[in-house]
Amino acid sequence: MFRLALTLITALTILSGCALDKEDEVRAQLSEWVELGDTYFFDSSSTCTAAVFHTENPRISSLLKPARSVETGLKQLAAGQPVVFKVGGKSPNALVEAIMSRDLPHGISVLNSGLAGVNCMSELVKSIYHQAIMNPSSRMAFIPEGDGIMIVDAQAKAVIYVRGNG
């Protein structure tokens, strides 16, 4: 009986170590670009990460280079630089479609991260995420290192982070 308990504890310890991200690491990375408040939601598994942070100040730092066109953003991504898309009137969802139509490999990478992250979300967080990616006033940033996506939704006062492992 003791052996079984020890085996289960060991297995759980190993599995818990298989998360893609740790909350404090995601928070530290995103805090370079946007002021984060309390964590509303965080979940990370071996295949995905999803996080939602509250923000009173949704301004994105100038340390994250803006792209005012899809073409400019793609050049920054090709150079391995993180980029925030500030393309007027386009929701993050519309931006992903535009990226896919111009550069399929980068578009698929962005799409995969956004879709994989959904697997780590509760139903309520999925709803918040869907509203944010459909909102033309939301800003989407793509972080090539780790293929992460950050959505800043000023209306919801939320910073959403998603990524997948592939």
Phi and psi in radians as a Rosetta constraint file:
Dihedral C 1 N 2 CA 2 C 2 CIRCULARHARMONIC -1.073 0.35
Dihedral N 2 CA 2 C 2 N 3 CIRCULARHARMONIC -0.729 0.35
Dihedral C 2 N 3 CA 3 C 3 CIRCULARHARMONIC -1.061 0.35
Dihedral N 3 CA 3 C 3 N 4 CIRCULARHARMONIC -0.746 0.35
Dihedral C 3 N 4 CA 4 C 4 CIRCULARHARMONIC -1.083 0.35
Dihedral N 4 CA 4 C 4 N 5 CIRCULARHARMONIC -0.782 0.35
Dihedral C 4 N 5 CA 5 C 5 CIRCULARHARMONIC -1.085 0.35
Dihedral N 5 CA 5 C 5 N 6 CIRCULARHARMONIC -0.759 0.35
Dihedral C 5 N 6 CA 6 C 6 CIRCULARHARMONIC -1.117 0.35
Dihedral N 6 CA 6 C 6 N 7 CIRCULARHARMONIC -0.726 0.35
Dihedral C 6 N 7 CA 7 C 7 CIRCULARHARMONIC -1.087 0.35
Dihedral N 7 CA 7 C 7 N 8 CIRCULARHARMONIC -0.771 0.35
Dihedral C 7 N 8 CA 8 C 8 CIRCULARHARMONIC -1.117 0.35
Dihedral N 8 CA 8 C 8 N 9 CIRCULARHARMONIC -0.730 0.35
Dihedral C 8 N 9 CA 9 C 9 CIRCULARHARMONIC -1.107 0.35
Dihedral N 9 CA 9 C 9 N 10 CIRCULARHARMONIC -0.755 0.35
Dihedral C 9 N 10 CA 10 C 10 CIRCULARHARMONIC -1.091 0.35
Dihedral N 10 CA 10 C 10 N 11 CIRCULARHARMONIC -0.785 0.35
Dihedral C 10 N 11 CA 11 C 11 CIRCULARHARMONIC -1.090 0.35
Dihedral N 11 CA 11 C 11 N 12 CIRCULARHARMONIC -0.756 0.35
Dihedral C 11 N 12 CA 12 C 12 CIRCULARHARMONIC -1.125 0.35
Dihedral N 12 CA 12 C 12 N 13 CIRCULARHARMONIC -0.664 0.35
Dihedral C 12 N 13 CA 13 C 13 CIRCULARHARMONIC -1.121 0.35
Dihedral N 13 CA 13 C 13 N 14 CIRCULARHARMONIC -0.752 0.35
Dihedral C 13 N 14 CA 14 C 14 CIRCULARHARMONIC -1.127 0.35
Dihedral N 14 CA 14 C 14 N 15 CIRCULARHARMONIC -0.807 0.35
Dihedral C 14 N 15 CA 15 C 15 CIRCULARHARMONIC -1.117 0.35
Dihedral N 15 CA 15 C 15 N 16 CIRCULARHARMONIC -0.689 0.35
Dihedral C 15 N 16 CA 16 C 16 CIRCULARHARMONIC -1.163 0.35
Dihedral N 16 CA 16 C 16 N 17 CIRCULARHARMONIC -0.410 0.35
Dihedral C 16 N 17 CA 17 C 17 CIRCULARHARMONIC -1.413 0.35
Dihedral N 17 CA 17 C 17 N 18 CIRCULARHARMONIC -0.018 0.35
Dihedral C 17 N 18 CA 18 C 18 CIRCULARHARMONIC -1.628 0.35
Dihedral N 18 CA 18 C 18 N 19 CIRCULARHARMONIC 0.139 0.35
Dihedral C 18 N 19 CA 19 C 19 CIRCULARHARMONIC -1.192 0.35
Dihedral N 19 CA 19 C 19 N 20 CIRCULARHARMONIC 2.522 0.35
Dihedral C 19 N 20 CA 20 C 20 CIRCULARHARMONIC -1.119 0.35
Dihedral N 20 CA 20 C 20 N 21 CIRCULARHARMONIC -0.688 0.35
Dihedral C 20 N 21 CA 21 C 21 CIRCULARHARMONIC -2.409 0.35
Dihedral N 21 CA 21 C 21 N 22 CIRCULARHARMONIC 2.790 0.35
Dihedral C 21 N 22 CA 22 C 22 CIRCULARHARMONIC -1.962 0.35
Dihedral N 22 CA 22 C 22 N 23 CIRCULARHARMONIC 2.508 0.35
Dihedral C 22 N 23 CA 23 C 23 CIRCULARHARMONIC -0.972 0.35
Dihedral N 23 CA 23 C 23 N 24 CIRCULARHARMONIC -0.786 0.35
Dihedral C 23 N 24 CA 24 C 24 CIRCULARHARMONIC -1.135 0.35
Dihedral N 24 CA 24 C 24 N 25 CIRCULARHARMONIC -0.553 0.35
Dihedral C 24 N 25 CA 25 C 25 CIRCULARHARMONIC -1.265 0.35
Dihedral N 25 CA 25 C 25 N 26 CIRCULARHARMONIC -0.737 0.35
Dihedral C 25 N 26 CA 26 C 26 CIRCULARHARMONIC -1.105 0.35
Dihedral N 26 CA 26 C 26 N 27 CIRCULARHARMONIC -0.800 0.35
Dihedral C 26 N 27 CA 27 C 27 CIRCULARHARMONIC -1.017 0.35
Dihedral N 27 CA 27 C 27 N 28 CIRCULARHARMONIC -0.780 0.35
Dihedral C 27 N 28 CA 28 C 28 CIRCULARHARMONIC -1.093 0.35
Dihedral N 28 CA 28 C 28 N 29 CIRCULARHARMONIC -0.734 0.35
Dihedral C 28 N 29 CA 29 C 29 CIRCULARHARMONIC -1.149 0.35
Dihedral N 29 CA 29 C 29 N 30 CIRCULARHARMONIC -0.860 0.35
Dihedral C 29 N 30 CA 30 C 30 CIRCULARHARMONIC -1.212 0.35
Dihedral N 30 CA 30 C 30 N 31 CIRCULARHARMONIC -0.517 0.35
Dihedral C 30 N 31 CA 31 C 31 CIRCULARHARMONIC -1.127 0.35
Dihedral N 31 CA 31 C 31 N 32 CIRCULARHARMONIC -0.309 0.35
Dihedral C 31 N 32 CA 32 C 32 CIRCULARHARMONIC -1.158 0.35
Dihedral N 32 CA 32 C 32 N 33 CIRCULARHARMONIC -0.433 0.35
Dihedral C 32 N 33 CA 33 C 33 CIRCULARHARMONIC -2.021 0.35
Dihedral N 33 CA 33 C 33 N 34 CIRCULARHARMONIC -0.440 0.35
Dihedral C 33 N 34 CA 34 C 34 CIRCULARHARMONIC -2.586 0.35
Dihedral N 34 CA 34 C 34 N 35 CIRCULARHARMONIC 2.566 0.35
Dihedral C 34 N 35 CA 35 C 35 CIRCULARHARMONIC -1.352 0.35
Dihedral N 35 CA 35 C 35 N 36 CIRCULARHARMONIC 2.081 0.35
Dihedral C 35 N 36 CA 36 C 36 CIRCULARHARMONIC -1.786 0.35
Dihedral N 36 CA 36 C 36 N 37 CIRCULARHARMONIC 2.450 0.35
Dihedral C 36 N 37 CA 37 C 37 CIRCULARHARMONIC -1.772 0.35
Dihedral N 37 CA 37 C 37 N 38 CIRCULARHARMONIC -2.460 0.35
Dihedral C 37 N 38 CA 38 C 38 CIRCULARHARMONIC -1.138 0.35
Dihedral N 38 CA 38 C 38 N 39 CIRCULARHARMONIC 2.668 0.35
Dihedral C 38 N 39 CA 39 C 39 CIRCULARHARMONIC -1.417 0.35
Dihedral N 39 CA 39 C 39 N 40 CIRCULARHARMONIC 2.150 0.35
Dihedral C 39 N 40 CA 40 C 40 CIRCULARHARMONIC -1.519 0.35
Dihedral N 40 CA 40 C 40 N 41 CIRCULARHARMONIC -0.684 0.35
Dihedral C 40 N 41 CA 41 C 41 CIRCULARHARMONIC -2.686 0.35
Dihedral N 41 CA 41 C 41 N 42 CIRCULARHARMONIC 2.452 0.35
Dihedral C 41 N 42 CA 42 C 42 CIRCULARHARMONIC -2.648 0.35
Dihedral N 42 CA 42 C 42 N 43 CIRCULARHARMONIC 2.268 0.35
Dihedral C 42 N 43 CA 43 C 43 CIRCULARHARMONIC -2.611 0.35
Dihedral N 43 CA 43 C 43 N 44 CIRCULARHARMONIC 2.370 0.35
Dihedral C 43 N 44 CA 44 C 44 CIRCULARHARMONIC -2.488 0.35
Dihedral N 44 CA 44 C 44 N 45 CIRCULARHARMONIC 2.309 0.35
Dihedral C 44 N 45 CA 45 C 45 CIRCULARHARMONIC -2.143 0.35
Dihedral N 45 CA 45 C 45 N 46 CIRCULARHARMONIC -2.935 0.35
Dihedral C 45 N 46 CA 46 C 46 CIRCULARHARMONIC -1.281 0.35
Dihedral N 46 CA 46 C 46 N 47 CIRCULARHARMONIC -0.256 0.35
Dihedral C 46 N 47 CA 47 C 47 CIRCULARHARMONIC -1.996 0.35
Dihedral N 47 CA 47 C 47 N 48 CIRCULARHARMONIC -0.264 0.35
Dihedral C 47 N 48 CA 48 C 48 CIRCULARHARMONIC -2.781 0.35
Dihedral N 48 CA 48 C 48 N 49 CIRCULARHARMONIC 2.829 0.35
Dihedral C 48 N 49 CA 49 C 49 CIRCULARHARMONIC -2.402 0.35
Dihedral N 49 CA 49 C 49 N 50 CIRCULARHARMONIC 2.448 0.35
Dihedral C 49 N 50 CA 50 C 50 CIRCULARHARMONIC -2.465 0.35
Dihedral N 50 CA 50 C 50 N 51 CIRCULARHARMONIC 2.342 0.35
Dihedral C 50 N 51 CA 51 C 51 CIRCULARHARMONIC -2.508 0.35
Dihedral N 51 CA 51 C 51 N 52 CIRCULARHARMONIC 2.559 0.35
Dihedral C 51 N 52 CA 52 C 52 CIRCULARHARMONIC -2.329 0.35
Dihedral N 52 CA 52 C 52 N 53 CIRCULARHARMONIC 2.173 0.35
Dihedral C 52 N 53 CA 53 C 53 CIRCULARHARMONIC -2.059 0.35
Dihedral N 53 CA 53 C 53 N 54 CIRCULARHARMONIC 2.532 0.35
Dihedral C 53 N 54 CA 54 C 54 CIRCULARHARMONIC -1.366 0.35
Dihedral N 54 CA 54 C 54 N 55 CIRCULARHARMONIC 2.581 0.35
Dihedral C 54 N 55 CA 55 C 55 CIRCULARHARMONIC -2.482 0.35
Dihedral N 55 CA 55 C 55 N 56 CIRCULARHARMONIC 2.308 0.35
Dihedral C 55 N 56 CA 56 C 56 CIRCULARHARMONIC -1.509 0.35
Dihedral N 56 CA 56 C 56 N 57 CIRCULARHARMONIC -0.417 0.35
Dihedral C 56 N 57 CA 57 C 57 CIRCULARHARMONIC -2.178 0.35
Dihedral N 57 CA 57 C 57 N 58 CIRCULARHARMONIC 1.663 0.35
Dihedral C 57 N 58 CA 58 C 58 CIRCULARHARMONIC -1.405 0.35
Dihedral N 58 CA 58 C 58 N 59 CIRCULARHARMONIC 0.189 0.35
Dihedral C 58 N 59 CA 59 C 59 CIRCULARHARMONIC -1.167 0.35
Dihedral N 59 CA 59 C 59 N 60 CIRCULARHARMONIC 2.320 0.35
Dihedral C 59 N 60 CA 60 C 60 CIRCULARHARMONIC -1.648 0.35
Dihedral N 60 CA 60 C 60 N 61 CIRCULARHARMONIC 2.254 0.35
Dihedral C 60 N 61 CA 61 C 61 CIRCULARHARMONIC -1.043 0.35
Dihedral N 61 CA 61 C 61 N 62 CIRCULARHARMONIC 2.614 0.35
Dihedral C 61 N 62 CA 62 C 62 CIRCULARHARMONIC -1.225 0.35
Dihedral N 62 CA 62 C 62 N 63 CIRCULARHARMONIC -0.129 0.35
Dihedral C 62 N 63 CA 63 C 63 CIRCULARHARMONIC -1.166 0.35
Dihedral N 63 CA 63 C 63 N 64 CIRCULARHARMONIC -0.382 0.35
Dihedral C 63 N 64 CA 64 C 64 CIRCULARHARMONIC -1.716 0.35
Dihedral N 64 CA 64 C 64 N 65 CIRCULARHARMONIC 1.902 0.35
Dihedral C 64 N 65 CA 65 C 65 CIRCULARHARMONIC -1.124 0.35
Dihedral N 65 CA 65 C 65 N 66 CIRCULARHARMONIC 2.253 0.35
Dihedral C 65 N 66 CA 66 C 66 CIRCULARHARMONIC -1.465 0.35
Dihedral N 66 CA 66 C 66 N 67 CIRCULARHARMONIC 2.608 0.35
Dihedral C 66 N 67 CA 67 C 67 CIRCULARHARMONIC -2.087 0.35
Dihedral N 67 CA 67 C 67 N 68 CIRCULARHARMONIC 2.154 0.35
Dihedral C 67 N 68 CA 68 C 68 CIRCULARHARMONIC -1.638 0.35
Dihedral N 68 CA 68 C 68 N 69 CIRCULARHARMONIC 0.040 0.35
Dihedral C 68 N 69 CA 69 C 69 CIRCULARHARMONIC -2.537 0.35
Dihedral N 69 CA 69 C 69 N 70 CIRCULARHARMONIC 2.761 0.35
Dihedral C 69 N 70 CA 70 C 70 CIRCULARHARMONIC -1.099 0.35
Dihedral N 70 CA 70 C 70 N 71 CIRCULARHARMONIC -0.694 0.35
Dihedral C 70 N 71 CA 71 C 71 CIRCULARHARMONIC -1.060 0.35
Dihedral N 71 CA 71 C 71 N 72 CIRCULARHARMONIC -0.784 0.35
Dihedral C 71 N 72 CA 72 C 72 CIRCULARHARMONIC -1.091 0.35
Dihedral N 72 CA 72 C 72 N 73 CIRCULARHARMONIC -0.757 0.35
Dihedral C 72 N 73 CA 73 C 73 CIRCULARHARMONIC -1.068 0.35
Dihedral N 73 CA 73 C 73 N 74 CIRCULARHARMONIC -0.722 0.35
Dihedral C 73 N 74 CA 74 C 74 CIRCULARHARMONIC -1.127 0.35
Dihedral N 74 CA 74 C 74 N 75 CIRCULARHARMONIC -0.642 0.35
Dihedral C 74 N 75 CA 75 C 75 CIRCULARHARMONIC -1.114 0.35
Dihedral N 75 CA 75 C 75 N 76 CIRCULARHARMONIC -0.730 0.35
Dihedral C 75 N 76 CA 76 C 76 CIRCULARHARMONIC -1.136 0.35
Dihedral N 76 CA 76 C 76 N 77 CIRCULARHARMONIC -0.731 0.35
Dihedral C 76 N 77 CA 77 C 77 CIRCULARHARMONIC -1.111 0.35
Dihedral N 77 CA 77 C 77 N 78 CIRCULARHARMONIC -0.720 0.35
Dihedral C 77 N 78 CA 78 C 78 CIRCULARHARMONIC -1.087 0.35
Dihedral N 78 CA 78 C 78 N 79 CIRCULARHARMONIC -0.502 0.35
Dihedral C 78 N 79 CA 79 C 79 CIRCULARHARMONIC -1.498 0.35
Dihedral N 79 CA 79 C 79 N 80 CIRCULARHARMONIC 0.037 0.35
Dihedral C 79 N 80 CA 80 C 80 CIRCULARHARMONIC 1.372 0.35
Dihedral N 80 CA 80 C 80 N 81 CIRCULARHARMONIC 0.301 0.35
Dihedral C 80 N 81 CA 81 C 81 CIRCULARHARMONIC -1.672 0.35
Dihedral N 81 CA 81 C 81 N 82 CIRCULARHARMONIC 2.472 0.35
Dihedral C 81 N 82 CA 82 C 82 CIRCULARHARMONIC -1.173 0.35
Dihedral N 82 CA 82 C 82 N 83 CIRCULARHARMONIC 2.610 0.35
Dihedral C 82 N 83 CA 83 C 83 CIRCULARHARMONIC -2.538 0.35
Dihedral N 83 CA 83 C 83 N 84 CIRCULARHARMONIC 2.468 0.35
Dihedral C 83 N 84 CA 84 C 84 CIRCULARHARMONIC -1.895 0.35
Dihedral N 84 CA 84 C 84 N 85 CIRCULARHARMONIC 2.226 0.35
Dihedral C 84 N 85 CA 85 C 85 CIRCULARHARMONIC -1.495 0.35
Dihedral N 85 CA 85 C 85 N 86 CIRCULARHARMONIC 2.110 0.35
Dihedral C 85 N 86 CA 86 C 86 CIRCULARHARMONIC -2.111 0.35
Dihedral N 86 CA 86 C 86 N 87 CIRCULARHARMONIC 1.081 0.35
Dihedral C 86 N 87 CA 87 C 87 CIRCULARHARMONIC -1.706 0.35
Dihedral N 87 CA 87 C 87 N 88 CIRCULARHARMONIC 1.919 0.35
Dihedral C 87 N 88 CA 88 C 88 CIRCULARHARMONIC -0.891 0.35
Dihedral N 88 CA 88 C 88 N 89 CIRCULARHARMONIC 2.321 0.35
Dihedral C 88 N 89 CA 89 C 89 CIRCULARHARMONIC 1.331 0.35
Dihedral N 89 CA 89 C 89 N 90 CIRCULARHARMONIC 0.028 0.35
Dihedral C 89 N 90 CA 90 C 90 CIRCULARHARMONIC -1.878 0.35
Dihedral N 90 CA 90 C 90 N 91 CIRCULARHARMONIC 2.225 0.35
Dihedral C 90 N 91 CA 91 C 91 CIRCULARHARMONIC -1.260 0.35
Dihedral N 91 CA 91 C 91 N 92 CIRCULARHARMONIC 2.816 0.35
Dihedral C 91 N 92 CA 92 C 92 CIRCULARHARMONIC -0.949 0.35
Dihedral N 92 CA 92 C 92 N 93 CIRCULARHARMONIC -0.650 0.35
Dihedral C 92 N 93 CA 93 C 93 CIRCULARHARMONIC -1.086 0.35
Dihedral N 93 CA 93 C 93 N 94 CIRCULARHARMONIC -0.792 0.35
Dihedral C 93 N 94 CA 94 C 94 CIRCULARHARMONIC -1.140 0.35
Dihedral N 94 CA 94 C 94 N 95 CIRCULARHARMONIC -0.617 0.35
Dihedral C 94 N 95 CA 95 C 95 CIRCULARHARMONIC -1.131 0.35
Dihedral N 95 CA 95 C 95 N 96 CIRCULARHARMONIC -0.735 0.35
Dihedral C 95 N 96 CA 96 C 96 CIRCULARHARMONIC -1.064 0.35
Dihedral N 96 CA 96 C 96 N 97 CIRCULARHARMONIC -0.737 0.35
Dihedral C 96 N 97 CA 97 C 97 CIRCULARHARMONIC -1.067 0.35
Dihedral N 97 CA 97 C 97 N 98 CIRCULARHARMONIC -0.749 0.35
Dihedral C 97 N 98 CA 98 C 98 CIRCULARHARMONIC -1.151 0.35
Dihedral N 98 CA 98 C 98 N 99 CIRCULARHARMONIC -0.707 0.35
Dihedral C 98 N 99 CA 99 C 99 CIRCULARHARMONIC -1.094 0.35
Dihedral N 99 CA 99 C 99 N 100 CIRCULARHARMONIC -0.767 0.35
Dihedral C 99 N 100 CA 100 C 100 CIRCULARHARMONIC -1.103 0.35
Dihedral N 100 CA 100 C 100 N 101 CIRCULARHARMONIC -0.635 0.35
Dihedral C 100 N 101 CA 101 C 101 CIRCULARHARMONIC -1.273 0.35
Dihedral N 101 CA 101 C 101 N 102 CIRCULARHARMONIC -0.397 0.35
Dihedral C 101 N 102 CA 102 C 102 CIRCULARHARMONIC -1.720 0.35
Dihedral N 102 CA 102 C 102 N 103 CIRCULARHARMONIC -0.586 0.35
Dihedral C 102 N 103 CA 103 C 103 CIRCULARHARMONIC -2.605 0.35
Dihedral N 103 CA 103 C 103 N 104 CIRCULARHARMONIC 1.561 0.35
Dihedral C 103 N 104 CA 104 C 104 CIRCULARHARMONIC -0.969 0.35
Dihedral N 104 CA 104 C 104 N 105 CIRCULARHARMONIC -0.796 0.35
Dihedral C 104 N 105 CA 105 C 105 CIRCULARHARMONIC -1.027 0.35
Dihedral N 105 CA 105 C 105 N 106 CIRCULARHARMONIC -0.802 0.35
Dihedral C 105 N 106 CA 106 C 106 CIRCULARHARMONIC -1.186 0.35
Dihedral N 106 CA 106 C 106 N 107 CIRCULARHARMONIC -0.672 0.35
Dihedral C 106 N 107 CA 107 C 107 CIRCULARHARMONIC -1.081 0.35
Dihedral N 107 CA 107 C 107 N 108 CIRCULARHARMONIC -0.749 0.35
Dihedral C 107 N 108 CA 108 C 108 CIRCULARHARMONIC -1.155 0.35
Dihedral N 108 CA 108 C 108 N 109 CIRCULARHARMONIC -0.673 0.35
Dihedral C 108 N 109 CA 109 C 109 CIRCULARHARMONIC -1.071 0.35
Dihedral N 109 CA 109 C 109 N 110 CIRCULARHARMONIC -0.800 0.35
Dihedral C 109 N 110 CA 110 C 110 CIRCULARHARMONIC -1.136 0.35
Dihedral N 110 CA 110 C 110 N 111 CIRCULARHARMONIC -0.804 0.35
Dihedral C 110 N 111 CA 111 C 111 CIRCULARHARMONIC -1.075 0.35
Dihedral N 111 CA 111 C 111 N 112 CIRCULARHARMONIC -0.780 0.35
Dihedral C 111 N 112 CA 112 C 112 CIRCULARHARMONIC -1.046 0.35
Dihedral N 112 CA 112 C 112 N 113 CIRCULARHARMONIC -0.749 0.35
Dihedral C 112 N 113 CA 113 C 113 CIRCULARHARMONIC -1.090 0.35
Dihedral N 113 CA 113 C 113 N 114 CIRCULARHARMONIC -0.775 0.35
Dihedral C 113 N 114 CA 114 C 114 CIRCULARHARMONIC -1.143 0.35
Dihedral N 114 CA 114 C 114 N 115 CIRCULARHARMONIC -0.692 0.35
Dihedral C 114 N 115 CA 115 C 115 CIRCULARHARMONIC -1.309 0.35
Dihedral N 115 CA 115 C 115 N 116 CIRCULARHARMONIC -0.722 0.35
Dihedral C 115 N 116 CA 116 C 116 CIRCULARHARMONIC -1.106 0.35
Dihedral N 116 CA 116 C 116 N 117 CIRCULARHARMONIC -0.662 0.35
Dihedral C 116 N 117 CA 117 C 117 CIRCULARHARMONIC -1.052 0.35
Dihedral N 117 CA 117 C 117 N 118 CIRCULARHARMONIC -0.505 0.35
Dihedral C 117 N 118 CA 118 C 118 CIRCULARHARMONIC -1.067 0.35
Dihedral N 118 CA 118 C 118 N 119 CIRCULARHARMONIC -0.539 0.35
Dihedral C 118 N 119 CA 119 C 119 CIRCULARHARMONIC -1.124 0.35
Dihedral N 119 CA 119 C 119 N 120 CIRCULARHARMONIC -0.302 0.35
Dihedral C 119 N 120 CA 120 C 120 CIRCULARHARMONIC -1.761 0.35
Dihedral N 120 CA 120 C 120 N 121 CIRCULARHARMONIC 0.142 0.35
Dihedral C 120 N 121 CA 121 C 121 CIRCULARHARMONIC -1.771 0.35
Dihedral N 121 CA 121 C 121 N 122 CIRCULARHARMONIC 2.574 0.35
Dihedral C 121 N 122 CA 122 C 122 CIRCULARHARMONIC -1.317 0.35
Dihedral N 122 CA 122 C 122 N 123 CIRCULARHARMONIC 2.956 0.35
Dihedral C 122 N 123 CA 123 C 123 CIRCULARHARMONIC -1.071 0.35
Dihedral N 123 CA 123 C 123 N 124 CIRCULARHARMONIC -0.710 0.35
Dihedral C 123 N 124 CA 124 C 124 CIRCULARHARMONIC -1.116 0.35
Dihedral N 124 CA 124 C 124 N 125 CIRCULARHARMONIC -0.757 0.35
Dihedral C 124 N 125 CA 125 C 125 CIRCULARHARMONIC -1.160 0.35
Dihedral N 125 CA 125 C 125 N 126 CIRCULARHARMONIC -0.635 0.35
Dihedral C 125 N 126 CA 126 C 126 CIRCULARHARMONIC -1.025 0.35
Dihedral N 126 CA 126 C 126 N 127 CIRCULARHARMONIC -0.713 0.35
Dihedral C 126 N 127 CA 127 C 127 CIRCULARHARMONIC -1.136 0.35
Dihedral N 127 CA 127 C 127 N 128 CIRCULARHARMONIC -0.780 0.35
Dihedral C 127 N 128 CA 128 C 128 CIRCULARHARMONIC -1.075 0.35
Dihedral N 128 CA 128 C 128 N 129 CIRCULARHARMONIC -0.774 0.35
Dihedral C 128 N 129 CA 129 C 129 CIRCULARHARMONIC -1.106 0.35
Dihedral N 129 CA 129 C 129 N 130 CIRCULARHARMONIC -0.793 0.35
Dihedral C 129 N 130 CA 130 C 130 CIRCULARHARMONIC -1.060 0.35
Dihedral N 130 CA 130 C 130 N 131 CIRCULARHARMONIC -0.789 0.35
Dihedral C 130 N 131 CA 131 C 131 CIRCULARHARMONIC -1.064 0.35
Dihedral N 131 CA 131 C 131 N 132 CIRCULARHARMONIC -0.725 0.35
Dihedral C 131 N 132 CA 132 C 132 CIRCULARHARMONIC -1.143 0.35
Dihedral N 132 CA 132 C 132 N 133 CIRCULARHARMONIC -0.761 0.35
Dihedral C 132 N 133 CA 133 C 133 CIRCULARHARMONIC -1.306 0.35
Dihedral N 133 CA 133 C 133 N 134 CIRCULARHARMONIC -0.309 0.35
Dihedral C 133 N 134 CA 134 C 134 CIRCULARHARMONIC -1.619 0.35
Dihedral N 134 CA 134 C 134 N 135 CIRCULARHARMONIC -0.149 0.35
Dihedral C 134 N 135 CA 135 C 135 CIRCULARHARMONIC -1.501 0.35
Dihedral N 135 CA 135 C 135 N 136 CIRCULARHARMONIC 2.065 0.35
Dihedral C 135 N 136 CA 136 C 136 CIRCULARHARMONIC -1.115 0.35
Dihedral N 136 CA 136 C 136 N 137 CIRCULARHARMONIC -0.301 0.35
Dihedral C 136 N 137 CA 137 C 137 CIRCULARHARMONIC -1.558 0.35
Dihedral N 137 CA 137 C 137 N 138 CIRCULARHARMONIC -0.135 0.35
Dihedral C 137 N 138 CA 138 C 138 CIRCULARHARMONIC -1.282 0.35
Dihedral N 138 CA 138 C 138 N 139 CIRCULARHARMONIC 2.605 0.35
Dihedral C 138 N 139 CA 139 C 139 CIRCULARHARMONIC -1.926 0.35
Dihedral N 139 CA 139 C 139 N 140 CIRCULARHARMONIC 2.398 0.35
Dihedral C 139 N 140 CA 140 C 140 CIRCULARHARMONIC -1.979 0.35
Dihedral N 140 CA 140 C 140 N 141 CIRCULARHARMONIC 2.287 0.35
Dihedral C 140 N 141 CA 141 C 141 CIRCULARHARMONIC -2.075 0.35
Dihedral N 141 CA 141 C 141 N 142 CIRCULARHARMONIC 2.463 0.35
Dihedral C 141 N 142 CA 142 C 142 CIRCULARHARMONIC -1.993 0.35
Dihedral N 142 CA 142 C 142 N 143 CIRCULARHARMONIC 2.288 0.35
Dihedral C 142 N 143 CA 143 C 143 CIRCULARHARMONIC -1.984 0.35
Dihedral N 143 CA 143 C 143 N 144 CIRCULARHARMONIC 1.748 0.35
Dihedral C 143 N 144 CA 144 C 144 CIRCULARHARMONIC -0.984 0.35
Dihedral N 144 CA 144 C 144 N 145 CIRCULARHARMONIC -0.635 0.35
Dihedral C 144 N 145 CA 145 C 145 CIRCULARHARMONIC -1.196 0.35
Dihedral N 145 CA 145 C 145 N 146 CIRCULARHARMONIC 1.819 0.35
Dihedral C 145 N 146 CA 146 C 146 CIRCULARHARMONIC 1.578 0.35
Dihedral N 146 CA 146 C 146 N 147 CIRCULARHARMONIC -0.034 0.35
Dihedral C 146 N 147 CA 147 C 147 CIRCULARHARMONIC 0.941 0.35
Dihedral N 147 CA 147 C 147 N 148 CIRCULARHARMONIC 0.846 0.35
Dihedral C 147 N 148 CA 148 C 148 CIRCULARHARMONIC -1.630 0.35
Dihedral N 148 CA 148 C 148 N 149 CIRCULARHARMONIC 2.668 0.35
Dihedral C 148 N 149 CA 149 C 149 CIRCULARHARMONIC -2.148 0.35
Dihedral N 149 CA 149 C 149 N 150 CIRCULARHARMONIC 2.322 0.35
Dihedral C 149 N 150 CA 150 C 150 CIRCULARHARMONIC -2.037 0.35
Dihedral N 150 CA 150 C 150 N 151 CIRCULARHARMONIC 2.232 0.35
Dihedral C 150 N 151 CA 151 C 151 CIRCULARHARMONIC -1.994 0.35
Dihedral N 151 CA 151 C 151 N 152 CIRCULARHARMONIC 2.203 0.35
Dihedral C 151 N 152 CA 152 C 152 CIRCULARHARMONIC -1.901 0.35
Dihedral N 152 CA 152 C 152 N 153 CIRCULARHARMONIC 1.986 0.35
Dihedral C 152 N 153 CA 153 C 153 CIRCULARHARMONIC -1.887 0.35
Dihedral N 153 CA 153 C 153 N 154 CIRCULARHARMONIC 1.739 0.35
Dihedral C 153 N 154 CA 154 C 154 CIRCULARHARMONIC -1.121 0.35
Dihedral N 154 CA 154 C 154 N 155 CIRCULARHARMONIC -0.632 0.35
Dihedral C 154 N 155 CA 155 C 155 CIRCULARHARMONIC -1.113 0.35
Dihedral N 155 CA 155 C 155 N 156 CIRCULARHARMONIC -0.719 0.35
Dihedral C 155 N 156 CA 156 C 156 CIRCULARHARMONIC -1.527 0.35
Dihedral N 156 CA 156 C 156 N 157 CIRCULARHARMONIC -0.101 0.35
Dihedral C 156 N 157 CA 157 C 157 CIRCULARHARMONIC 0.929 0.35
Dihedral N 157 CA 157 C 157 N 158 CIRCULARHARMONIC 0.856 0.35
Dihedral C 157 N 158 CA 158 C 158 CIRCULARHARMONIC -2.327 0.35
Dihedral N 158 CA 158 C 158 N 159 CIRCULARHARMONIC 2.528 0.35
Dihedral C 158 N 159 CA 159 C 159 CIRCULARHARMONIC -2.045 0.35
Dihedral N 159 CA 159 C 159 N 160 CIRCULARHARMONIC 2.105 0.35
Dihedral C 159 N 160 CA 160 C 160 CIRCULARHARMONIC -1.962 0.35
Dihedral N 160 CA 160 C 160 N 161 CIRCULARHARMONIC 2.366 0.35
Dihedral C 160 N 161 CA 161 C 161 CIRCULARHARMONIC -2.196 0.35
Dihedral N 161 CA 161 C 161 N 162 CIRCULARHARMONIC 2.318 0.35
Dihedral C 161 N 162 CA 162 C 162 CIRCULARHARMONIC -2.438 0.35
Dihedral N 162 CA 162 C 162 N 163 CIRCULARHARMONIC 2.619 0.35
Dihedral C 162 N 163 CA 163 C 163 CIRCULARHARMONIC -2.893 0.35
Dihedral N 163 CA 163 C 163 N 164 CIRCULARHARMONIC 2.756 0.35
Dihedral C 163 N 164 CA 164 C 164 CIRCULARHARMONIC -2.096 0.35
Dihedral N 164 CA 164 C 164 N 165 CIRCULARHARMONIC 3.031 0.35
Dihedral C 164 N 165 CA 165 C 165 CIRCULARHARMONIC -1.645 0.35
Dihedral N 165 CA 165 C 165 N 166 CIRCULARHARMONIC 0.152 0.35
